[in-house]
Amino acid sequence: MYDMHIILKNSPGELAWLGKTLALNGIGIEGGGVFALGGESHAHFLVADGYKSKTVLESEGFRVYGVCRPLIRVLRQERLGELGAIAAALSEKGVNILTQYSDHANQLILITDNDIIAQQATEKWAVKV
């Protein structure tokens, strides 16, 4: 899975156009969110093929700011404070969380400023495959 950071115009129809573009090209969204800030909206979406998605979106004029492999961790819904515990484990190692959201399977999706240390610090929440 890949996280895509897309910068949209903060106007009606932008997200619809993005969704339609991806769907017409056989690309599904596995999680994400959009956050408006002034005249722009910052979207982060989880997709199976980040580079295909980037190519498709850029061909339609979207600004893809970045594509990366996120850190995926399990959020145990029955345990209160899981997000705080994960964030604290990262903070204790000096790792900053740049982006956080959940996917459709209630997994925590994280973009950090140091993936190697972040993986080690959050190993106990790792997705078991």
C-alpha positions in Angstrom: 0.0 0.0 0.0 1.0 3.6 -0.7 0.0 6.9 0.8 -0.6 9.6 -1.8 -0.6 13.3 -0.8 -2.6 15.3 -3.3 -3.2 19.0 -3.2 -6.6 19.9 -4.5 -8.3 23.3 -5.1 -10.7 24.0 -2.2 -13.7 24.1 -4.4 -16.9 22.0 -5.1 -16.3 19.1 -7.4 -12.5 18.6 -6.9 -12.9 15.5 -4.8 -15.6 14.1 -7.0 -13.3 14.6 -10.0 -10.4 12.9 -8.2 -12.6 9.9 -7.2 -14.1 9.5 -10.6 -10.6 9.7 -12.2 -9.3 7.0 -10.0 -12.3 4.7 -10.5 -12.3 5.1 -14.3 -8.7 3.8 -14.1 -9.5 0.8 -11.9 -7.9 2.3 -8.8 -9.7 1.9 -5.4 -9.1 4.0 -2.3 -8.5 2.0 0.9 -8.6 4.8 3.4 -7.7 8.5 3.8 -9.1 12.0 4.3 -9.2 15.5 3.0 -8.4 18.6 5.0 -9.1 22.2 3.8 -6.6 24.9 4.5 -7.3 28.3 2.9 -7.7 27.9 -0.9 -6.2 24.4 -0.9 -7.2 21.0 0.4 -4.7 18.4 1.3 -5.8 14.9 0.6 -4.1 11.7 1.8 -5.3 8.5 0.3 -4.2 4.9 0.7 -3.9 3.0 -2.7 -2.5 -0.3 -3.8 -0.3 1.2 -6.6 0.9 4.6 -5.7 2.9 5.2 -8.9 0.1 4.3 -11.3 -2.2 6.5 -9.2 0.2 9.4 -9.4 0.6 9.0 -13.2 -3.2 8.9 -13.7 -3.9 11.9 -11.5 -1.1 14.0 -12.9 -2.4 13.3 -16.4 -5.7 14.9 -15.3 -3.9 18.0 -13.9 -3.9 17.1 -10.2 -0.9 18.1 -8.1 0.5 15.0 -6.4 2.8 16.2 -3.7 4.2 12.8 -2.7 3.9 9.1 -2.8 5.3 6.9 0.0 4.9 3.7 1.8 3.2 4.4 5.2 3.7 2.7 8.5 0.6 0.5 9.1 -0.3 -0.4 12.6 -3.2 -2.2 14.3 -5.6 -0.1 16.4 -7.1 -2.5 18.9 -10.6 -0.9 19.1 -11.4 -2.5 22.4 -8.5 -0.8 24.1 -8.9 2.9 25.0 -5.8 5.0 24.4 -4.2 3.0 21.6 -3.6 6.1 19.4 -2.1 7.9 22.4 0.1 5.0 23.3 1.5 4.7 19.7 2.0 8.5 19.5 3.8 8.4 22.9 6.1 5.5 21.7 7.1 7.6 18.7 7.5 10.8 20.7 9.8 9.0 23.2 12.1 8.2 20.2 11.9 11.7 18.8 9.8 10.7 15.8 7.3 13.2 14.5 4.0 12.1 13.0 3.3 14.1 9.8 0.1 12.4 8.8 -2.3 10.0 10.5 -5.5 8.4 9.4 -7.3 5.0 9.4 -7.9 2.6 6.5 -11.1 0.7 5.9 -9.9 -2.2 8.1 -9.4 0.2 11.2 -5.7 0.1 10.8 -3.6 3.1 11.7 -1.8 4.7 8.8 1.1 6.9 9.7 3.6 9.1 7.8 6.5 10.0 10.0 9.8 11.9 9.7 11.8 8.8 10.5 10.3 5.5 9.2 13.1 3.3 10.5 12.9 4.4 14.1 9.1 4.6 13.8 8.9 0.9 12.8 11.1 -0.2 15.7 9.2 2.0 18.2 5.8 0.7 17.2 6.6 -3.0 16.6 4.2 -4.3 19.1 1.3 -2.7 17.1 2.6 -4.2 13.8 0.1 -5.7 11.4 0.6 -9.5 11.5 0.5 -11.1 8.0 
